[in-house]
């Protein structure tokens, strides 16, 4: 089953939010993360929130993130990228962030092999709904103990991130 490990509240007017150090440990193999948003504070029509894995308090921004998936809105669009410095996680828009969420699985972050990420996110862009389904990896040999969500512009305020551990 799932074991609640931590709950993090997003601060006020922050450009990123990190999970506590040692969120990922040898106790569990995999992790499920639920991120319910508060609000964003920029007028941009479209922002993204991206994920970076962390080791010993340092974000891994090496160009080793790759993913493949799709976005559905008015039409289906393939999302594919390699050699990126973070993992695309969710599209957000100022004015509707309370209608955005992320459900993410982080697979084997403690192993010194590639760490896999599986993401399902949803956003409301004022009546246009974005679903993002994506699988990817950070292709390094580092053992990770946390991660950071980073907004592409402006800031975010409020919201809650819950992390559960599980083993399969």
C-alpha positions in Angstrom: 0.0 0.0 0.0 0.8 3.7 0.0 2.6 5.2 3.0 2.3 9.0 3.5 5.9 10.3 3.9 5.5 14.1 3.7 3.2 17.0 3.0 4.7 20.3 1.8 2.9 23.6 1.6 4.0 25.9 -1.2 5.1 29.3 0.2 4.1 32.7 -0.9 5.5 34.2 -4.2 8.1 31.5 -4.7 9.7 30.5 -8.0 10.3 26.9 -6.9 9.4 24.5 -4.1 11.5 21.5 -3.0 10.5 18.4 -1.1 12.2 17.9 2.2 15.7 16.3 2.1 15.6 12.5 2.4 12.1 12.2 1.2 13.3 9.3 -1.0 15.1 6.6 1.1 15.9 2.9 1.0 12.6 2.2 2.8 10.6 2.5 -0.4 11.4 1.7 -4.0 8.9 4.1 -5.7 7.0 7.3 -4.8 3.7 8.8 -5.8 3.3 12.5 -5.6 0.1 14.6 -5.6 0.5 18.3 -6.3 -2.6 20.5 -6.0 -1.9 24.1 -7.0 -2.6 27.4 -5.3 -2.1 30.3 -7.6 0.4 31.8 -10.0 1.3 35.4 -10.2 2.2 36.3 -13.7 0.0 37.4 -16.6 1.6 34.9 -19.1 -0.9 33.0 -21.1 1.0 29.8 -20.6 3.6 28.7 -18.1 5.1 25.4 -17.3 6.1 23.8 -14.0 9.1 21.5 -14.4 10.7 18.9 -12.2 14.3 18.5 -11.2 15.5 15.6 -9.0 17.7 16.5 -6.0 20.7 14.9 -4.3 22.0 16.3 -1.0 20.1 19.6 -1.4 21.3 20.3 -4.9 19.0 20.2 -8.0 20.2 18.1 -10.9 20.0 20.5 -13.9 22.3 18.4 -16.1 21.0 18.0 -19.7 20.1 14.4 -19.1 16.2 14.5 -18.8 14.3 12.9 -21.7 10.6 12.2 -22.1 7.9 11.2 -24.5 4.2 11.6 -24.1 1.3 13.7 -25.3 -0.9 16.7 -24.5 -4.5 16.8 -25.3 -6.5 20.0 -25.6 -8.4 20.8 -28.8 -6.2 18.3 -30.5 -3.6 15.7 -29.6 0.0 16.8 -29.6 3.1 14.6 -29.2 5.6 15.9 -26.6 9.1 14.5 -27.0 12.4 15.9 -25.8 15.8 14.7 -24.9 18.9 16.2 -23.2 16.8 18.7 -21.3 17.7 20.3 -17.9 14.3 19.4 -16.3 11.2 17.3 -16.9 8.1 19.1 -18.2 5.4 18.4 -15.6 2.3 20.6 -16.1 1.1 23.6 -18.0 -0.4 26.4 -15.8 -2.2 29.7 -16.5 -2.6 32.6 -14.2 -6.2 32.9 -13.0 -7.0 29.1 -13.1 -4.3 27.4 -11.1 -6.7 26.0 -8.5 -7.9 23.8 -11.4 -4.5 22.3 -12.0 -3.0 19.2 -10.5 -0.1 16.7 -11.0 0.0 13.0 -10.2 3.5 11.7 -10.6 5.3 8.4 -10.0 9.1 8.6 -9.3 10.6 5.1 -9.8 13.8 4.0 -8.1 15.3 7.4 -7.3 17.7 5.8 -4.8 19.3 3.4 -7.2 22.4 4.5 -9.1 20.8 4.0 -12.4 18.4 6.1 -14.5 15.4 7.4 -12.5 12.1 7.1 -14.3 9.2 9.6 -14.0 5.6 9.0 -15.0 3.4 12.1 -15.1 -0.3 12.7 -15.4 -1.3 16.4 -15.1 -4.4 18.5 -15.9 -5.0 22.2 -16.3 -7.9 24.6 -17.0 -6.9 27.4 -19.4 -10.2 29.3 -19.0 -12.3 26.6 -20.7 -9.6 24.9 -22.7 -8.5 21.8 -20.7 -4.9 20.5 -21.0 -4.1 16.9 -20.1 -0.4 15.9 -20.1 0.6 12.3 -20.0 4.3 11.7 -20.1 6.9 9.1 -19.3 10.6 10.0 -19.0 13.8 9.5 -17.2 16.9 11.3 -15.8 19.7 9.3 -17.3 22.4 9.6 -14.6 24.0 7.3 -12.1 23.2 9.5 -9.1 21.1 8.4 -6.1 18.4 11.1 -5.5 16.6 11.9 -2.2 14.2 14.7 -3.2 13.0 16.8 -6.1 12.1 20.4 -6.9 9.2 21.9 -8.9 10.3 25.0 -10.8 7.9 27.5 -12.5 9.0 28.8 -15.9 8.1 32.4 -15.2 6.6 34.5 -12.4 5.9 32.9 -9.0 3.5 30.5 -7.3 1.7 30.8 -4.0 0.0 28.2 -2.0 -0.9 24.6 -2.9 0.0 21.3 -1.3 2.3 18.5 -2.3 1.8 15.0 -0.7 4.4 12.2 -1.2 3.6 8.6 -0.6 6.1 5.7 -0.7 5.4 2.2 -2.1 7.3 -0.8 -3.1 6.5 -3.3 -5.9 
